Amino acid sequence: MLQLLWTAPAIEDRQWIFDFTGIRGAAAAIALDARITERAAQLTGHPRLGRRGRVRGTRELVVDAQYLLVYEVHRDAIVILRLLHARQQWPLA
């Protein structure tokens, strides 16, 4: 099984999403964060689960209708690059 690594920008994205979702209620934020954790963990056993990314060398995994994990597959790890809202332009400038 591959190791799962989060980049600093991806961690910041996740924290921002958690805080933003928390405005609607703690339960919503906790549930979404659990879903993000679940989907990311699936990649360690199935690294090609997501679709081919819009940026060469990346893949994209839909977390739910609103969020997308952007990641790279390395020989020994899955590297989560960003966690984006579906309406965000990617790649980011």
BALOBA-1460 file (C-alpha; in Angstrom, 3 decimals):
// residues 93
<rec num="1" residu="m" x="0.000" y="0.000" z="0.000"/>
<rec num="2" residu="l" x="1.204" y="3.485" z="-0.810"/>
<rec num="3" residu="q" x="1.868" y="6.204" z="1.732"/>
<rec num="4" residu="l" x="-0.514" y="9.202" z="1.692"/>
<rec num="5" residu="l" x="1.122" y="12.631" z="1.874"/>
<rec num="6" residu="w" x="-0.570" y="16.051" z="1.969"/>
<rec num="7" residu="t" x="1.251" y="19.151" z="0.711"/>
<rec num="8" residu="a" x="1.064" y="22.376" z="2.726"/>
<rec num="9" residu="p" x="-1.343" y="23.983" z="0.181"/>
<rec num="10" residu="a" x="-3.634" y="20.937" z="0.387"/>
<rec num="11" residu="i" x="-3.640" y="21.097" z="4.191"/>
<rec num="12" residu="e" x="-4.481" y="24.798" z="4.019"/>
<rec num="13" residu="d" x="-7.292" y="24.073" z="1.540"/>
<rec num="14" residu="r" x="-8.690" y="21.415" z="3.858"/>
<rec num="15" residu="q" x="-8.596" y="23.717" z="6.882"/>
<rec num="16" residu="w" x="-10.292" y="26.524" z="4.955"/>
<rec num="17" residu="i" x="-13.033" y="24.142" z="3.758"/>
<rec num="18" residu="f" x="-13.522" y="22.822" z="7.305"/>
<rec num="19" residu="d" x="-13.813" y="26.355" z="8.700"/>
<rec num="20" residu="f" x="-16.149" y="27.483" z="5.919"/>
<rec num="21" residu="t" x="-18.381" y="24.423" z="6.235"/>
<rec num="22" residu="g" x="-18.393" y="24.867" z="10.002"/>
<rec num="23" residu="i" x="-20.328" y="28.102" z="9.543"/>
<rec num="24" residu="r" x="-23.324" y="25.914" z="8.638"/>
<rec num="25" residu="g" x="-22.698" y="23.757" z="11.666"/>
<rec num="26" residu="a" x="-20.052" y="21.607" z="13.253"/>
<rec num="27" residu="a" x="-21.767" y="18.382" z="12.196"/>
<rec num="28" residu="a" x="-21.587" y="19.373" z="8.515"/>
<rec num="29" residu="a" x="-17.892" y="20.223" z="8.778"/>
<rec num="30" residu="i" x="-17.075" y="16.984" z="10.587"/>
<rec num="31" residu="a" x="-19.044" y="14.892" z="8.074"/>
<rec num="32" residu="l" x="-17.344" y="16.531" z="5.088"/>
<rec num="33" residu="d" x="-13.899" y="16.152" z="6.651"/>
<rec num="34" residu="a" x="-14.615" y="12.464" z="7.289"/>
<rec num="35" residu="r" x="-15.605" y="12.062" z="3.627"/>
<rec num="36" residu="i" x="-12.374" y="13.758" z="2.516"/>
<rec num="37" residu="t" x="-10.386" y="11.401" z="4.756"/>
<rec num="38" residu="e" x="-12.255" y="8.375" z="3.407"/>
<rec num="39" residu="r" x="-11.793" y="9.285" z="-0.263"/>
<rec num="40" residu="a" x="-8.099" y="10.129" z="0.171"/>
<rec num="41" residu="a" x="-7.475" y="6.847" z="2.012"/>
<rec num="42" residu="q" x="-9.016" y="4.912" z="-0.891"/>
<rec num="43" residu="l" x="-6.175" y="6.160" z="-3.083"/>
<rec num="44" residu="t" x="-3.540" y="4.233" z="-1.132"/>
<rec num="45" residu="g" x="-4.974" y="0.962" z="-2.392"/>
<rec num="46" residu="h" x="-6.343" y="2.244" z="-5.712"/>
<rec num="47" residu="p" x="-4.100" y="5.079" z="-6.948"/>
<rec num="48" residu="r" x="-5.763" y="5.279" z="-10.363"/>
<rec num="49" residu="l" x="-9.239" y="5.665" z="-8.849"/>
<rec num="50" residu="g" x="-9.478" y="9.286" z="-9.942"/>
<rec num="51" residu="r" x="-9.628" y="10.567" z="-13.499"/>
<rec num="52" residu="r" x="-6.686" y="11.907" z="-15.451"/>
<rec num="53" residu="g" x="-5.993" y="15.451" z="-14.264"/>
<rec num="54" residu="r" x="-6.212" y="18.653" z="-16.229"/>
<rec num="55" residu="v" x="-2.554" y="19.275" z="-15.367"/>
<rec num="56" residu="r" x="-0.123" y="16.770" z="-16.868"/>
<rec num="57" residu="g" x="1.016" y="14.166" z="-14.353"/>
<rec num="58" residu="t" x="-1.898" y="14.710" z="-11.982"/>
<rec num="59" residu="r" x="-5.105" y="12.876" z="-11.241"/>
<rec num="60" residu="e" x="-8.374" y="14.211" z="-9.818"/>
<rec num="61" residu="l" x="-10.746" y="12.429" z="-7.456"/>
<rec num="62" residu="v" x="-14.242" y="13.717" z="-6.784"/>
<rec num="63" residu="v" x="-14.899" y="13.861" z="-3.030"/>
<rec num="64" residu="d" x="-18.522" y="14.905" z="-3.471"/>
<rec num="65" residu="a" x="-20.427" y="17.196" z="-5.823"/>
<rec num="66" residu="q" x="-18.518" y="20.231" z="-4.535"/>
<rec num="67" residu="y" x="-14.923" y="19.144" z="-3.821"/>
<rec num="68" residu="l" x="-12.082" y="17.624" z="-5.782"/>
<rec num="69" residu="l" x="-8.762" y="16.114" z="-4.634"/>
<rec num="70" residu="v" x="-5.870" y="16.826" z="-7.003"/>
<rec num="71" residu="y" x="-3.024" y="14.366" z="-6.561"/>
<rec num="72" residu="e" x="0.065" y="12.758" z="-8.041"/>
<rec num="73" residu="v" x="0.965" y="9.087" z="-7.985"/>
<rec num="74" residu="h" x="4.583" y="8.402" z="-7.077"/>
<rec num="75" residu="r" x="6.359" y="5.086" z="-6.800"/>
<rec num="76" residu="d" x="5.890" y="4.899" z="-3.031"/>
<rec num="77" residu="a" x="3.302" y="7.576" z="-2.251"/>
<rec num="78" residu="i" x="0.153" y="9.404" z="-3.209"/>
<rec num="79" residu="v" x="0.758" y="13.145" z="-2.879"/>
<rec num="80" residu="i" x="-2.341" y="15.291" z="-2.395"/>
<rec num="81" residu="l" x="-1.546" y="18.600" z="-4.078"/>
<rec num="82" residu="r" x="-4.769" y="20.541" z="-3.564"/>
<rec num="83" residu="l" x="-8.328" y="20.168" z="-2.340"/>
<rec num="84" residu="l" x="-10.480" y="22.403" z="-4.503"/>
<rec num="85" residu="h" x="-14.058" y="23.519" z="-4.741"/>
<rec num="86" residu="a" x="-15.508" y="22.302" z="-8.041"/>
<rec num="87" residu="r" x="-16.038" y="25.905" z="-9.166"/>
<rec num="88" residu="q" x="-12.398" y="26.879" z="-8.647"/>
<rec num="89" residu="q" x="-10.344" y="27.263" z="-11.756"/>
<rec num="90" residu="w" x="-7.590" y="24.685" z="-11.972"/>
<rec num="91" residu="p" x="-4.714" y="25.018" z="-12.390"/>
<rec num="92" residu="l" x="-4.550" y="27.947" z="-10.042"/>
<rec num="93" residu="a" x="-2.534" y="30.944" z="-11.146"/>
